[in-house]
Amino acid sequence: MYSLSYYRRWKTEVTFGNEIKLRGEERLVQLMMGTKPVGQFSIDGSLNSLCSLSIILENEVEQVWTRCLILEMIRHIESEARHELPYGEIPYEHLFFIDIDFSGGFWDHIGMKENRYGLDYHGNRDIVGKGYEKVITWRELNKYTLGS
């Protein structure tokens, strides 16, 4: 759907689920090959507080599709922000977290950094994201989708 060359290579239509599914505060977008789901990306949490990320991809899905999954979610989140947040946009420095990294380097690839208040933080302060392993800003997440 995003690139004719990928359509030809896989010889099947690659599409995204018709809608962003909402489960509580979780937003989920699926990548489909024909009728088979082969990947998903989700953001769980409120745009006014802590948001955590999750991605699942089947083996045959190339990493370039992760950009497309995340871009679809970003478009949805930006639309949602116009109605929910002051000034109608997400601040560039808004933080997104992952709990534990089992990705084999994927999260580093998109630009996530070690959270300085992560797993080894033993302070008493109640900090947003405390205990989460990695963190990325809204700006960096957007940069990844643009290939920069």
VMD Tcl script that builds the backbone (N, CA, C; Angstrom):
set m [mol new atoms 444]
animate dup $m
set s [atomselect $m all]
$s set {name element resname resid chain x y z} {
  {N N MET 1 A 0.819 -1.192 0.000}
  {CA C MET 1 A 0.000 0.000 0.000}
  {C C MET 1 A 0.863 1.256 0.000}
  {N N TYR 2 A 1.944 1.258 0.778}
  {CA C TYR 2 A 2.820 2.412 0.821}
  {C C TYR 2 A 3.791 2.452 -0.343}
  {N N SER 3 A 4.169 1.275 -0.867}
  {CA C SER 3 A 5.179 1.245 -1.900}
  {C C SER 3 A 4.876 0.124 -2.873}
  {N N LEU 4 A 4.761 0.462 -4.141}
  {CA C LEU 4 A 4.451 -0.521 -5.172}
  {C C LEU 4 A 5.510 -1.609 -5.236}
  {N N SER 5 A 6.781 -1.255 -5.002}
  {CA C SER 5 A 7.839 -2.260 -5.060}
  {C C SER 5 A 7.629 -3.338 -3.994}
  {N N TYR 6 A 7.147 -2.972 -2.817}
  {CA C TYR 6 A 6.885 -3.971 -1.785}
  {C C TYR 6 A 5.663 -4.796 -2.147}
  {N N TYR 7 A 4.685 -4.180 -2.777}
  {CA C TYR 7 A 3.516 -4.919 -3.215}
  {C C TYR 7 A 3.933 -5.994 -4.213}
  {N N ARG 8 A 4.770 -5.630 -5.175}
  {CA C ARG 8 A 5.221 -6.584 -6.183}
  {C C ARG 8 A 6.079 -7.667 -5.567}
  {N N ARG 9 A 6.937 -7.306 -4.642}
  {CA C ARG 9 A 7.849 -8.271 -4.053}
  {C C ARG 9 A 7.099 -9.344 -3.274}
  {N N TRP 10 A 6.109 -8.929 -2.491}
  {CA C TRP 10 A 5.380 -9.900 -1.682}
  {C C TRP 10 A 4.229 -10.544 -2.448}
  {N N LYS 11 A 3.862 -9.952 -3.597}
  {CA C LYS 11 A 2.768 -10.446 -4.419}
  {C C LYS 11 A 1.458 -10.580 -3.630}
  {N N THR 12 A 1.299 -9.711 -2.698}
  {CA C THR 12 A 0.049 -9.654 -1.940}
  {C C THR 12 A -0.132 -8.216 -1.473}
  {N N GLU 13 A -1.344 -7.849 -1.232}
  {CA C GLU 13 A -1.598 -6.482 -0.793}
  {C C GLU 13 A -1.235 -6.328 0.676}
  {N N VAL 14 A -0.507 -5.287 0.972}
  {CA C VAL 14 A -0.158 -4.973 2.354}
  {C C VAL 14 A -0.990 -3.764 2.761}
  {N N THR 15 A -1.803 -3.947 3.783}
  {CA C THR 15 A -2.684 -2.860 4.222}
  {C C THR 15 A -2.633 -2.738 5.735}
  {N N PHE 16 A -3.283 -1.714 6.220}
  {CA C PHE 16 A -3.427 -1.520 7.654}
  {C C PHE 16 A -4.868 -1.773 8.022}
  {N N GLY 17 A -5.077 -2.229 9.249}
  {CA C GLY 17 A -6.448 -2.417 9.722}
  {C C GLY 17 A -7.254 -1.158 9.464}
  {N N ASN 18 A -8.551 -1.319 9.260}
  {CA C ASN 18 A -9.404 -0.199 8.868}
  {C C ASN 18 A -9.434 0.933 9.877}
  {N N GLU 19 A -9.102 0.642 11.110}
  {CA C GLU 19 A -9.212 1.661 12.147}
  {C C GLU 19 A -8.166 1.421 13.221}
  {N N ILE 20 A -7.924 2.422 13.977}
  {CA C ILE 20 A -7.094 2.271 15.158}
  {C C ILE 20 A -8.013 1.719 16.240}
  {N N LYS 21 A -7.681 0.560 16.747}
  {CA C LYS 21 A -8.523 -0.055 17.769}
  {C C LYS 21 A -8.186 0.548 19.126}
  {N N LEU 22 A -9.210 0.817 19.874}
  {CA C LEU 22 A -9.021 1.373 21.213}
  {C C LEU 22 A -9.473 0.345 22.241}
  {N N ARG 23 A -8.585 0.059 23.201}
  {CA C ARG 23 A -8.924 -0.809 24.344}
  {C C ARG 23 A -8.530 -0.024 25.585}
  {N N GLY 24 A -9.479 0.608 26.210}
  {CA C GLY 24 A -9.135 1.479 27.327}
  {C C GLY 24 A -8.338 2.648 26.770}
  {N N GLU 25 A -7.108 2.811 27.239}
  {CA C GLU 25 A -6.253 3.881 26.726}
  {C C GLU 25 A -5.222 3.348 25.742}
  {N N GLU 26 A -5.351 2.081 25.334}
  {CA C GLU 26 A -4.408 1.520 24.372}
  {C C GLU 26 A -4.911 1.770 22.951}
  {N N ARG 27 A -4.007 2.230 22.092}
  {CA C ARG 27 A -4.295 2.416 20.676}
  {C C ARG 27 A -3.482 1.370 19.920}
  {N N LEU 28 A -4.107 0.657 18.993}
  {CA C LEU 28 A -3.456 -0.451 18.312}
  {C C LEU 28 A -3.700 -0.348 16.811}
  {N N VAL 29 A -2.616 -0.405 16.017}
  {CA C VAL 29 A -2.750 -0.460 14.565}
  {C C VAL 29 A -2.119 -1.773 14.101}
  {N N GLN 30 A -2.800 -2.463 13.167}
  {CA C GLN 30 A -2.316 -3.747 12.677}
  {C C GLN 30 A -1.857 -3.631 11.234}
  {N N LEU 31 A -0.834 -4.402 10.880}
  {CA C LEU 31 A -0.354 -4.539 9.511}
  {C C LEU 31 A -0.846 -5.879 8.996}
  {N N MET 32 A -1.509 -5.877 7.838}
  {CA C MET 32 A -2.090 -7.088 7.281}
  {C C MET 32 A -1.409 -7.422 5.955}
  {N N MET 33 A -1.130 -8.708 5.721}
  {CA C MET 33 A -0.733 -9.196 4.400}
  {C C MET 33 A -1.898 -10.030 3.914}
  {N N GLY 34 A -2.641 -9.508 2.936}
  {CA C GLY 34 A -3.895 -10.144 2.556}
  {C C GLY 34 A -4.846 -10.043 3.728}
  {N N THR 35 A -5.268 -11.197 4.253}
  {CA C THR 35 A -6.169 -11.191 5.408}
  {C C THR 35 A -5.460 -11.594 6.692}
  {N N LYS 36 A -4.145 -11.845 6.601}
  {CA C LYS 36 A -3.394 -12.322 7.760}
  {C C LYS 36 A -2.703 -11.154 8.485}
  {N N PRO 37 A -2.965 -10.980 9.796}
  {CA C PRO 37 A -2.221 -9.952 10.536}
  {C C PRO 37 A -0.763 -10.389 10.712}
  {N N VAL 38 A 0.183 -9.533 10.324}
  {CA C VAL 38 A 1.610 -9.869 10.424}
  {C C VAL 38 A 2.374 -8.916 11.330}
  {N N GLY 39 A 1.702 -7.909 11.845}
  {CA C GLY 39 A 2.376 -6.985 12.750}
  {C C GLY 39 A 1.392 -6.058 13.431}
  {N N GLN 40 A 1.843 -5.496 14.544}
  {CA C GLN 40 A 1.028 -4.498 15.234}
  {C C GLN 40 A 1.921 -3.570 16.043}
  {N N PHE 41 A 1.449 -2.346 16.197}
  {CA C PHE 41 A 2.134 -1.340 17.001}
  {C C PHE 41 A 1.090 -0.729 17.909}
  {N N SER 42 A 1.429 -0.568 19.194}
  {CA C SER 42 A 0.461 0.028 20.104}
  {C C SER 42 A 1.105 1.060 21.009}
  {N N ILE 43 A 0.283 2.002 21.415}
  {CA C ILE 43 A 0.648 2.996 22.424}
  {C C ILE 43 A -0.411 2.889 23.509}
  {N N ASP 44 A 0.022 2.684 24.731}
  {CA C ASP 44 A -0.881 2.528 25.855}
  {C C ASP 44 A -0.669 3.692 26.816}
  {N N GLY 45 A -1.745 4.350 27.179}
  {CA C GLY 45 A -1.648 5.450 28.133}
  {C C GLY 45 A -2.319 6.708 27.623}
  {N N SER 46 A -2.410 7.681 28.486}
  {CA C SER 46 A -3.043 8.956 28.170}
  {C C SER 46 A -2.015 9.922 27.598}
  {N N LEU 47 A -2.447 10.739 26.664}
  {CA C LEU 47 A -1.544 11.750 26.105}
  {C C LEU 47 A -1.186 12.807 27.136}
  {N N ASN 48 A -1.909 12.811 28.253}
  {CA C ASN 48 A -1.621 13.774 29.321}
  {C C ASN 48 A -0.661 13.221 30.362}
  {N N SER 49 A -0.258 11.959 30.217}
  {CA C SER 49 A 0.631 11.365 31.222}
  {C C SER 49 A 1.543 10.336 30.563}
  {N N LEU 50 A 1.788 9.212 31.240}
  {CA C LEU 50 A 2.719 8.206 30.767}
  {C C LEU 50 A 2.148 7.407 29.601}
  {N N CYS 51 A 2.952 7.223 28.550}
  {CA C CYS 51 A 2.587 6.403 27.394}
  {C C CYS 51 A 3.669 5.356 27.190}
  {N N SER 52 A 3.261 4.101 27.010}
  {CA C SER 52 A 4.238 3.052 26.717}
  {C C SER 52 A 3.987 2.483 25.330}
  {N N LEU 53 A 5.061 1.999 24.698}
  {CA C LEU 53 A 5.027 1.498 23.323}
  {C C LEU 53 A 5.174 -0.013 23.300}
  {N N SER 54 A 4.625 -0.628 22.261}
  {CA C SER 54 A 4.791 -2.058 22.042}
  {C C SER 54 A 4.708 -2.323 20.546}
  {N N ILE 55 A 5.545 -3.234 20.042}
  {CA C ILE 55 A 5.485 -3.616 18.630}
  {C C ILE 55 A 5.700 -5.121 18.523}
  {N N ILE 56 A 4.930 -5.749 17.640}
  {CA C ILE 56 A 5.052 -7.182 17.370}
  {C C ILE 56 A 5.049 -7.359 15.864}
  {N N LEU 57 A 6.049 -8.073 15.329}
  {CA C LEU 57 A 6.128 -8.319 13.887}
  {C C LEU 57 A 6.409 -9.788 13.622}
  {N N GLU 58 A 5.758 -10.336 12.597}
  {CA C GLU 58 A 6.070 -11.692 12.145}
  {C C GLU 58 A 7.443 -11.674 11.471}
  {N N ASN 59 A 8.076 -12.820 11.381}
  {CA C ASN 59 A 9.427 -12.915 10.820}
  {C C ASN 59 A 9.544 -12.399 9.403}
  {N N GLU 60 A 8.525 -12.646 8.555}
  {CA C GLU 60 A 8.654 -12.259 7.147}
  {C C GLU 60 A 8.485 -10.762 6.905}
  {N N VAL 61 A 8.090 -10.031 7.928}
  {CA C VAL 61 A 7.867 -8.599 7.766}
  {C C VAL 61 A 9.202 -7.869 7.855}
  {N N GLU 62 A 9.520 -7.108 6.816}
  {CA C GLU 62 A 10.770 -6.364 6.801}
  {C C GLU 62 A 10.664 -5.141 7.708}
  {N N GLN 63 A 11.811 -4.715 8.194}
  {CA C GLN 63 A 11.832 -3.636 9.173}
  {C C GLN 63 A 11.259 -2.324 8.622}
  {N N VAL 64 A 11.290 -2.138 7.297}
  {CA C VAL 64 A 10.753 -0.902 6.732}
  {C C VAL 64 A 9.274 -0.741 7.078}
  {N N TRP 65 A 8.563 -1.846 7.273}
  {CA C TRP 65 A 7.148 -1.743 7.602}
  {C C TRP 65 A 6.932 -1.214 9.008}
  {N N THR 66 A 7.938 -1.307 9.857}
  {CA C THR 66 A 7.790 -0.726 11.191}
  {C C THR 66 A 7.607 0.774 11.092}
  {N N ARG 67 A 8.308 1.412 10.160}
  {CA C ARG 67 A 8.124 2.850 9.951}
  {C C ARG 67 A 6.669 3.143 9.585}
  {N N CYS 68 A 6.109 2.318 8.709}
  {CA C CYS 68 A 4.729 2.529 8.271}
  {C C CYS 68 A 3.746 2.331 9.416}
  {N N LEU 69 A 3.962 1.300 10.218}
  {CA C LEU 69 A 3.086 1.068 11.374}
  {C C LEU 69 A 3.124 2.259 12.327}
  {N N ILE 70 A 4.324 2.712 12.634}
  {CA C ILE 70 A 4.477 3.830 13.570}
  {C C ILE 70 A 3.919 5.114 12.968}
  {N N LEU 71 A 4.116 5.317 11.661}
  {CA C LEU 71 A 3.577 6.508 10.995}
  {C C LEU 71 A 2.050 6.515 11.051}
  {N N GLU 72 A 1.416 5.371 10.819}
  {CA C GLU 72 A -0.044 5.293 10.927}
  {C C GLU 72 A -0.505 5.693 12.323}
  {N N MET 73 A 0.205 5.213 13.333}
  {CA C MET 73 A -0.160 5.536 14.707}
  {C C MET 73 A 0.053 7.024 14.981}
  {N N ILE 74 A 1.154 7.579 14.499}
  {CA C ILE 74 A 1.434 9.005 14.701}
  {C C ILE 74 A 0.321 9.847 14.092}
  {N N ARG 75 A -0.120 9.494 12.896}
  {CA C ARG 75 A -1.224 10.244 12.270}
  {C C ARG 75 A -2.473 10.211 13.150}
  {N N HIS 76 A -2.771 9.038 13.692}
  {CA C HIS 76 A -3.942 8.922 14.556}
  {C C HIS 76 A -3.767 9.751 15.832}
  {N N ILE 77 A -2.606 9.636 16.454}
  {CA C ILE 77 A -2.341 10.352 17.710}
  {C C ILE 77 A -2.425 11.862 17.487}
  {N N GLU 78 A -1.893 12.338 16.370}
  {CA C GLU 78 A -1.957 13.777 16.088}
  {C C GLU 78 A -3.398 14.229 15.933}
  {N N SER 79 A -4.211 13.416 15.289}
  {CA C SER 79 A -5.625 13.735 15.140}
  {C C SER 79 A -6.321 13.749 16.496}
  {N N GLU 80 A -6.021 12.767 17.316}
  {CA C GLU 80 A -6.579 12.678 18.664}
  {C C GLU 80 A -6.160 13.889 19.508}
  {N N ALA 81 A -4.906 14.300 19.367}
  {CA C ALA 81 A -4.372 15.415 20.164}
  {C C ALA 81 A -5.098 16.720 19.859}
  {N N ARG 82 A -5.527 16.903 18.617}
  {CA C ARG 82 A -6.237 18.136 18.253}
  {C C ARG 82 A -7.483 18.344 19.117}
  {N N HIS 83 A -8.056 17.232 19.597}
  {CA C HIS 83 A -9.278 17.318 20.393}
  {C C HIS 83 A -9.036 17.225 21.895}
  {N N GLU 84 A -7.909 16.651 22.304}
  {CA C GLU 84 A -7.692 16.357 23.724}
  {C C GLU 84 A -6.709 17.272 24.436}
  {N N LEU 85 A -5.750 17.808 23.723}
  {CA C LEU 85 A -4.660 18.524 24.389}
  {C C LEU 85 A -4.748 20.030 24.193}
  {N N PRO 86 A -4.242 20.793 25.172}
  {CA C PRO 86 A -4.168 22.244 24.993}
  {C C PRO 86 A -3.323 22.555 23.760}
  {N N TYR 87 A -3.686 23.518 23.012}
  {CA C TYR 87 A -3.004 23.943 21.791}
  {C C TYR 87 A -3.119 22.908 20.670}
  {N N GLY 88 A -3.800 21.776 20.921}
  {CA C GLY 88 A -4.082 20.811 19.877}
  {C C GLY 88 A -2.914 20.037 19.316}
  {N N GLU 89 A -1.800 19.999 20.029}
  {CA C GLU 89 A -0.662 19.218 19.527}
  {C C GLU 89 A 0.138 18.629 20.677}
  {N N ILE 90 A 0.878 17.574 20.344}
  {CA C ILE 90 A 1.712 16.912 21.346}
  {C C ILE 90 A 3.038 17.660 21.436}
  {N N PRO 91 A 3.463 18.041 22.633}
  {CA C PRO 91 A 4.764 18.708 22.760}
  {C C PRO 91 A 5.889 17.804 22.243}
  {N N TYR 92 A 6.853 18.395 21.562}
  {CA C TYR 92 A 7.971 17.622 20.995}
  {C C TYR 92 A 8.689 16.794 22.052}
  {N N GLU 93 A 8.709 17.272 23.283}
  {CA C GLU 93 A 9.463 16.581 24.324}
  {C C GLU 93 A 8.615 15.599 25.135}
  {N N HIS 94 A 7.379 15.348 24.704}
  {CA C HIS 94 A 6.547 14.341 25.383}
  {C C HIS 94 A 7.274 12.998 25.303}
  {N N LEU 95 A 7.286 12.262 26.415}
  {CA C LEU 95 A 8.065 11.019 26.499}
  {C C LEU 95 A 7.195 9.779 26.320}
  {N N PHE 96 A 7.763 8.800 25.610}
  {CA C PHE 96 A 7.152 7.488 25.425}
  {C C PHE 96 A 8.150 6.457 25.930}
  {N N PHE 97 A 7.661 5.426 26.604}
  {CA C PHE 97 A 8.531 4.471 27.293}
  {C C PHE 97 A 8.280 3.037 26.834}
  {N N ILE 98 A 9.284 2.176 27.045}
  {CA C ILE 98 A 9.066 0.739 26.985}
  {C C ILE 98 A 9.523 0.170 28.315}
  {N N ASP 99 A 8.851 -0.886 28.715}
  {CA C ASP 99 A 9.118 -1.479 30.018}
  {C C ASP 99 A 10.406 -2.296 29.990}
  {N N ILE 100 A 10.458 -3.354 29.199}
  {CA C ILE 100 A 11.632 -4.215 29.102}
  {C C ILE 100 A 11.932 -4.407 27.624}
  {N N ASP 101 A 13.204 -4.336 27.239}
  {CA C ASP 101 A 13.600 -4.458 25.828}
  {C C ASP 101 A 14.037 -5.883 25.513}
  {N N PHE 102 A 13.176 -6.616 24.795}
  {CA C PHE 102 A 13.511 -7.949 24.294}
  {C C PHE 102 A 13.617 -7.931 22.776}
  {N N SER 103 A 13.833 -6.772 22.187}
  {CA C SER 103 A 13.722 -6.612 20.739}
  {C C SER 103 A 14.989 -6.954 19.971}
  {N N GLY 104 A 16.086 -7.213 20.635}
  {CA C GLY 104 A 17.323 -7.480 19.908}
  {C C GLY 104 A 17.878 -6.251 19.203}
  {N N GLY 105 A 17.604 -5.078 19.729}
  {CA C GLY 105 A 18.166 -3.846 19.177}
  {C C GLY 105 A 17.195 -2.973 18.402}
  {N N PHE 106 A 15.948 -3.439 18.197}
  {CA C PHE 106 A 14.995 -2.643 17.431}
  {C C PHE 106 A 14.750 -1.278 18.058}
  {N N TRP 107 A 14.497 -1.234 19.358}
  {CA C TRP 107 A 14.177 0.042 20.010}
  {C C TRP 107 A 15.360 1.006 19.939}
  {N N ASP 108 A 16.579 0.489 20.019}
  {CA C ASP 108 A 17.753 1.352 19.835}
  {C C ASP 108 A 17.775 1.899 18.414}
  {N N HIS 109 A 17.422 1.060 17.449}
  {CA C HIS 109 A 17.406 1.446 16.035}
  {C C HIS 109 A 16.470 2.632 15.780}
  {N N ILE 110 A 15.310 2.663 16.448}
  {CA C ILE 110 A 14.391 3.771 16.195}
  {C C ILE 110 A 14.769 5.020 16.976}
  {N N GLY 111 A 15.726 4.911 17.901}
  {CA C GLY 111 A 16.202 6.103 18.602}
  {C C GLY 111 A 15.918 6.139 20.089}
  {N N MET 112 A 15.443 5.042 20.661}
  {CA C MET 112 A 15.198 5.042 22.100}
  {C C MET 112 A 16.516 5.046 22.859}
  {N N LYS 113 A 16.492 5.696 24.001}
  {CA C LYS 113 A 17.670 5.808 24.869}
  {C C LYS 113 A 17.370 5.151 26.211}
  {N N GLU 114 A 18.436 4.841 26.941}
  {CA C GLU 114 A 18.258 4.320 28.301}
  {C C GLU 114 A 17.574 5.393 29.142}
  {N N ASN 115 A 16.603 5.000 29.925}
  {CA C ASN 115 A 15.892 5.917 30.809}
  {C C ASN 115 A 16.738 6.140 32.057}
  {N N ARG 116 A 17.083 7.378 32.328}
  {CA C ARG 116 A 17.941 7.634 33.492}
  {C C ARG 116 A 17.231 7.346 34.811}
  {N N TYR 117 A 15.928 7.223 34.766}
  {CA C TYR 117 A 15.171 6.827 35.958}
  {C C TYR 117 A 14.620 5.409 35.760}
  {N N GLY 118 A 15.390 4.581 35.074}
  {CA C GLY 118 A 14.966 3.239 34.690}
  {C C GLY 118 A 15.027 2.224 35.804}
  {N N LEU 119 A 15.306 1.000 35.402}
  {CA C LEU 119 A 15.253 -0.143 36.305}
  {C C LEU 119 A 16.178 -0.018 37.509}
  {N N ASP 120 A 17.305 0.664 37.334}
  {CA C ASP 120 A 18.273 0.760 38.429}
  {C C ASP 120 A 18.121 2.042 39.259}
  {N N TYR 121 A 17.066 2.821 39.025}
  {CA C TYR 121 A 16.834 4.034 39.805}
  {C C TYR 121 A 16.200 3.647 41.147}
  {N N HIS 122 A 16.827 4.072 42.228}
  {CA C HIS 122 A 16.329 3.733 43.559}
  {C C HIS 122 A 15.979 4.961 44.387}
  {N N GLY 123 A 15.786 6.085 43.692}
  {CA C GLY 123 A 15.430 7.307 44.402}
  {C C GLY 123 A 13.995 7.276 44.895}
  {N N ASN 124 A 13.661 8.231 45.711}
  {CA C ASN 124 A 12.330 8.301 46.312}
  {C C ASN 124 A 11.356 9.165 45.526}
  {N N ARG 125 A 11.862 9.909 44.545}
  {CA C ARG 125 A 11.001 10.822 43.800}
  {C C ARG 125 A 10.022 10.049 42.923}
  {N N ASP 126 A 8.801 10.551 42.825}
  {CA C ASP 126 A 7.788 9.957 41.955}
  {C C ASP 126 A 7.894 10.633 40.589}
  {N N ILE 127 A 8.608 10.003 39.681}
  {CA C ILE 127 A 8.920 10.581 38.379}
  {C C ILE 127 A 8.164 9.810 37.306}
  {N N VAL 128 A 7.577 10.523 36.325}
  {CA C VAL 128 A 6.907 9.860 35.205}
  {C C VAL 128 A 7.927 8.992 34.480}
  {N N GLY 129 A 7.601 7.740 34.280}
  {CA C GLY 129 A 8.499 6.815 33.596}
  {C C GLY 129 A 9.461 6.077 34.502}
  {N N LYS 130 A 9.377 6.325 35.805}
  {CA C LYS 130 A 10.274 5.653 36.759}
  {C C LYS 130 A 10.114 4.139 36.618}
  {N N GLY 131 A 11.250 3.434 36.448}
  {CA C GLY 131 A 11.234 1.980 36.337}
  {C C GLY 131 A 11.151 1.457 34.916}
  {N N TYR 132 A 10.856 2.321 33.953}
  {CA C TYR 132 A 10.833 1.886 32.555}
  {C C TYR 132 A 12.252 1.883 32.000}
  {N N GLU 133 A 12.562 0.908 31.135}
  {CA C GLU 133 A 13.934 0.723 30.667}
  {C C GLU 133 A 14.391 1.768 29.652}
  {N N LYS 134 A 13.561 2.072 28.666}
  {CA C LYS 134 A 13.971 2.988 27.598}
  {C C LYS 134 A 12.928 4.067 27.392}
  {N N VAL 135 A 13.378 5.155 26.753}
  {CA C VAL 135 A 12.523 6.323 26.554}
  {C C VAL 135 A 12.847 6.953 25.192}
  {N N ILE 136 A 11.814 7.575 24.592}
  {CA C ILE 136 A 12.006 8.331 23.350}
  {C C ILE 136 A 11.060 9.522 23.392}
  {N N THR 137 A 11.470 10.629 22.797}
  {CA C THR 137 A 10.605 11.813 22.732}
  {C C THR 137 A 9.718 11.714 21.486}
  {N N TRP 138 A 8.638 12.476 21.495}
  {CA C TRP 138 A 7.739 12.562 20.341}
  {C C TRP 138 A 8.522 13.013 19.108}
  {N N ARG 139 A 9.429 13.975 19.291}
  {CA C ARG 139 A 10.242 14.467 18.172}
  {C C ARG 139 A 11.068 13.337 17.565}
  {N N GLU 140 A 11.737 12.541 18.396}
  {CA C GLU 140 A 12.584 11.458 17.893}
  {C C GLU 140 A 11.763 10.356 17.228}
  {N N LEU 141 A 10.586 10.079 17.762}
  {CA C LEU 141 A 9.717 9.079 17.152}
  {C C LEU 141 A 9.286 9.533 15.756}
  {N N ASN 142 A 8.962 10.803 15.629}
  {CA C ASN 142 A 8.612 11.373 14.323}
  {C C ASN 142 A 9.799 11.321 13.366}
  {N N LYS 143 A 10.990 11.646 13.867}
  {CA C LYS 143 A 12.193 11.617 13.015}
  {C C LYS 143 A 12.418 10.227 12.448}
  {N N TYR 144 A 12.183 9.194 13.252}
  {CA C TYR 144 A 12.365 7.817 12.787}
  {C C TYR 144 A 11.454 7.527 11.589}
  {N N THR 145 A 10.203 7.957 11.645}
  {CA C THR 145 A 9.278 7.667 10.554}
  {C C THR 145 A 9.670 8.383 9.273}
  {N N LEU 146 A 10.385 9.494 9.402}
  {CA C LEU 146 A 10.826 10.244 8.221}
  {C C LEU 146 A 12.151 9.733 7.666}
  {N N GLY 147 A 12.741 8.767 8.368}
  {CA C GLY 147 A 13.992 8.193 7.891}
  {C C GLY 147 A 15.202 9.034 8.211}
  {N N SER 148 A 15.077 9.979 9.161}
  {CA C SER 148 A 16.230 10.810 9.507}
  {C C SER 148 A 16.882 10.344 10.771}
}
mol reanalyze $m
mol bondsrecalc $m
mol representation Tube
mol addrep $m
